[in-house]
């Protein structure tokens, strides 16, 4: 499937991965709006790289398919073809999993 959204420079398009559902005793149901955002995401597309002051472009460390750790409120969320994505800078990535 070809991505319709191409990030520029040091931006990354990722899809947050759902955390495993916790089963609570007592049957308390937490609505989706009150749940915390997942911290793991899968990189869908990356930009061309970070532009340095001298005009050179440095490639990004992350690549499509990587699983990354991001902050709870990092990036901007967008919805495209019924799928939610987050667009963030490589600086917002806290680490690569695995």
N, C-alpha and C positions, 0 to 999 in steps of 0.2 A: 504494500500500500504506500503510495507516494504522499508525503506530507504536504499539505496545502499552505503551511505557514513556515517560512524560512527565516530563522533568526539572523540578525546582522552582528558583525564584529564579535564581541565577547559575550553575547547573549546565548542562552540555552533554552530550548523548549523541553519540558519534562511533564510526565504524568505522575501524580502522587499515587503511591501504592496503598491499598487498603490494609490496615492492620488487622491481625487476626481478631475476631470478635470475642470479647470476654463474656462469659456467662456468669451472671450474678445470682446469688441466692436471694429469693424474695420477689423475683419477677419485676424488678424496676426496669422500665424501658427509658433509655435516654434518646431524645430526638436527635436527628442528624445535625441540626443547627447548633446543638449544645456540645457535640463531640469535638475533641481536639483534632486538629489537622494532622495527618500522618507526617512523619519526619523523613520517610524514605520515598524516593521517586525514581522513575526510570527515564533516562535521557532518550528523547525521541529525535531531536535534531540539534545541531550546534552551528554557531556562526563561523566565520572565516578565521577569527582570532583576535587577540587584543592588539590595538594600534598603539605603538609606543610614541613618545615625543619626537624621536628622530625619524618617524615615518615608517619604520619597520613593523611588520605584523608577526606576532608570536602566536603559534598555534595553541589551541586550548588543550588542557590535559585530559578533559573528559571527552568521551565519544558516544555516539548513538549506541544504545544498548546497555550502557553502564548503569548500575544502581548507585544512587548517591544519597547522602544525608543532607538535608536542607533545614533551615530554621523554620519554625512554625508559621511565621508571618512573612517569609521571604518571597520576593517576586510579585508579579501581577498575574491574577488568575483570568483566563479567557476560556470561552466555550466555543468549540468549533465542531460541527457535525455531531452534536449531542455528547461530545466528550470534553471533559474539563482538563485544561492544561495549565501549567504555570510557566511564565517566562521570567527568567532570572539571569543575573550576571554570574560568570564563573566565580567571582569573589564571594558570592552568597553560598557557594557549595562548601559544606563543612568537611566532607570526605567522600571517598569512593568505597563502596562495600565490596568485599571479596576480592 
